[in-house]
Amino acid sequence: MVSLILFDCDGTLVDSQYVIIETMNRTFRAKGLAPPSPEQTRSIVGLSLDKAMAVLAPERDQRDHLDLVELYKDNFATLRLADDFSEPMFQGVLETLDKLATSEVLLGIATGKSLRGLRMVLEHHGIRDRFVTLQTADFHPSKPHPSMVETALKETGAAANATLLVGDTTFDIEMARAAGVRPIGVNWGYHPGSELTAAGAEVVLDYFEQVLDLVDDSDR
């Protein structure tokens, strides 16, 4: 029986691709560096910012990486104030969360976002109250370290073998496997489904409503 479902945020619940890519472009230009390609930026979604900058700018030193992190935060805050700022939920997310709210399954989030950023997204979409545990980059090592999942299990009392981790990147799948929970991939995010399968995803979902099937199957 499934007792807890942990969701990634960017690329799983909300489509923040445009904002992340534009913020990264502005950040690198402000540092006098050539911006990474959109594909390179998508590849690091899910990592904590310091790890992401080390991947995208491996030739720079740690001080430069930290500068890029602070520039990214500033640029993201500026973009958030723009009239056309948008991090829309993927199709089926709200309806599925509504149905899960009537079940006994607990819901949580494990994300590379900051707690402040995550709360702003959840409150914007009116879904903050759906989640009983929020695990963010402020308090944990970067994915795929299992710390976020392990803390969520402690906070909720859920067993690892009764917990699903739903995410769109190989970092999510690797984190789930490291924590001993069931790794579930999604096909609408930032890493290809084939990569999620190769990383060890139990299944890769094609649409969000299929989360309900995983819960129903566990009750049979």
C-alpha positions in Angstrom: 0.0 0.0 0.0 1.3 3.5 -0.9 1.3 5.8 2.2 3.5 8.7 0.9 4.1 10.2 -2.5 7.0 12.7 -2.8 7.0 14.9 -5.9 9.8 16.9 -7.5 8.7 20.4 -8.4 10.3 21.9 -11.5 9.6 19.7 -14.5 7.2 17.4 -12.6 4.5 19.7 -11.0 5.3 23.0 -12.8 6.8 23.9 -16.1 9.5 26.4 -15.2 11.7 25.7 -18.2 11.5 29.2 -19.7 12.2 31.0 -16.5 15.2 28.8 -15.6 16.8 29.1 -19.0 16.3 32.8 -19.2 17.6 33.3 -15.7 20.7 31.2 -16.5 21.4 33.1 -19.7 21.2 36.5 -17.8 23.4 35.1 -15.0 26.2 33.9 -17.3 26.2 37.1 -19.4 26.4 39.2 -16.2 29.5 37.3 -15.3 31.0 37.9 -18.8 30.6 34.2 -19.7 28.9 32.5 -22.7 25.5 31.2 -21.6 25.0 27.4 -21.6 22.7 26.0 -24.3 19.1 25.3 -23.4 19.9 21.6 -23.4 22.7 22.1 -21.0 20.5 24.1 -18.6 17.7 21.5 -18.8 20.2 18.8 -17.9 21.0 20.4 -14.5 17.5 21.1 -13.4 17.0 19.4 -10.0 20.5 20.0 -8.7 21.3 22.5 -6.1 22.5 25.8 -7.6 26.1 25.3 -6.4 26.3 21.9 -8.0 24.6 23.2 -11.2 27.1 26.0 -11.6 30.0 23.6 -11.2 28.5 21.4 -14.0 27.8 24.3 -16.3 31.1 26.1 -15.7 33.6 23.4 -14.8 36.5 25.7 -15.9 35.7 28.3 -13.2 36.7 28.0 -9.5 34.5 27.7 -6.5 34.4 31.5 -5.9 33.1 32.0 -9.4 30.5 29.3 -8.9 29.3 31.0 -5.7 29.1 34.3 -7.6 27.0 32.7 -10.3 24.7 31.3 -7.6 24.1 34.8 -6.2 23.6 36.3 -9.6 21.1 33.6 -10.5 19.1 34.3 -7.3 19.1 38.0 -8.1 18.1 37.5 -11.7 15.4 35.0 -10.8 13.9 37.5 -8.3 13.9 40.2 -11.0 12.1 37.9 -13.5 9.6 36.9 -10.9 8.4 40.5 -10.7 7.8 40.7 -14.4 4.2 40.9 -15.6 4.6 37.8 -17.9 6.3 35.6 -15.2 4.8 32.2 -15.3 5.5 28.7 -13.9 2.3 26.9 -15.0 1.3 23.6 -13.6 1.4 20.7 -16.0 -1.9 19.3 -17.3 -3.7 17.1 -14.9 -1.7 18.1 -11.8 -4.5 20.0 -10.0 -7.2 17.4 -10.7 -4.9 14.6 -9.6 -4.0 16.3 -6.4 -7.7 17.0 -5.7 -8.4 13.2 -6.0 -5.4 12.3 -3.9 -6.7 14.7 -1.2 -9.7 12.3 -0.7 -7.4 9.4 -0.1 -5.3 8.4 2.9 -2.0 9.0 1.0 0.3 11.7 2.4 1.9 14.0 -0.1 5.3 15.8 0.0 7.9 17.6 -2.1 11.6 17.0 -2.6 13.1 19.7 -4.7 16.3 21.6 -5.6 14.4 24.9 -5.2 14.8 27.0 -2.1 12.0 26.8 0.5 11.1 30.4 -0.2 10.8 29.7 -4.0 8.9 26.6 -3.4 6.4 28.2 -1.1 5.8 31.0 -3.6 5.0 28.5 -6.4 2.7 26.4 -4.2 0.9 29.5 -2.8 0.5 31.0 -6.3 -1.3 27.8 -7.5 -3.2 27.4 -4.2 -1.8 24.0 -3.4 0.4 24.6 -0.4 -2.0 22.8 1.9 -1.8 19.6 -0.1 1.7 18.7 1.1 2.7 17.7 4.6 6.4 17.7 4.1 8.6 20.1 2.1 12.2 19.2 1.6 14.4 21.8 -0.2 17.9 22.6 -1.2 18.3 25.0 1.8 18.6 22.2 4.3 20.0 19.2 2.4 22.9 18.1 0.1 22.1 18.2 -3.6 20.2 15.4 -5.3 20.9 12.5 -5.7 21.9 12.4 -2.1 19.0 10.7 -0.2 18.8 13.2 2.7 15.6 14.9 1.4 13.8 11.6 1.2 15.1 10.2 4.4 14.0 13.3 6.3 10.5 13.2 4.7 10.2 9.6 5.8 11.1 10.6 9.4 8.7 13.5 9.4 5.7 11.4 8.1 6.5 8.0 9.6 6.1 6.4 6.2 8.0 3.3 5.4 10.4 3.5 2.5 8.8 0.5 0.6 5.4 2.3 0.9 6.7 5.6 -0.6 6.9 6.8 -4.2 9.2 9.4 -5.5 7.9 11.0 -8.7 10.4 13.1 -10.7 11.5 14.1 -14.1 15.3 13.8 -13.8 17.9 11.0 -13.3 18.8 12.9 -10.1 15.3 12.1 -8.8 15.5 8.5 -9.8 19.0 8.0 -8.3 17.9 9.8 -5.1 14.9 7.5 -4.7 17.0 4.4 -5.2 19.6 5.6 -2.7 16.8 6.1 -0.1 15.1 2.8 -0.9 11.8 4.2 -2.1 10.1 3.4 -5.3 11.5 5.6 -8.2 8.8 6.8 -10.6 9.7 8.8 -13.7 7.6 11.2 -15.8 7.9 11.8 -19.5 7.0 15.5 -19.7 10.0 17.0 -17.8 13.6 17.8 -18.5 15.3 14.5 -18.9 14.3 11.9 -21.5 12.2 9.0 -20.4 14.8 6.6 -21.8 17.4 8.1 -19.4 15.0 7.7 -16.4 14.5 4.1 -17.3 18.3 3.5 -17.6 18.7 5.2 -14.2 16.3 2.6 -12.6 12.8 4.1 -12.8 10.2 1.5 -12.0 7.9 3.1 -14.6 7.9 6.3 -16.6 4.5 8.0 -16.7 3.1 9.6 -19.8 0.5 11.8 -18.0 0.1 13.0 -14.5 -3.2 11.2 -13.8 -1.3 7.9 -14.0 -0.1 8.6 -10.4 -3.6 7.5 -9.3 -3.2 4.1 -11.0 -0.1 3.5 -8.9 -2.0 4.2 -5.7 -5.0 2.0 -6.8 -2.7 -0.9 -7.8 -1.1 -0.9 -4.4 -4.5 -1.4 -2.8 -5.4 -4.5 -4.7 
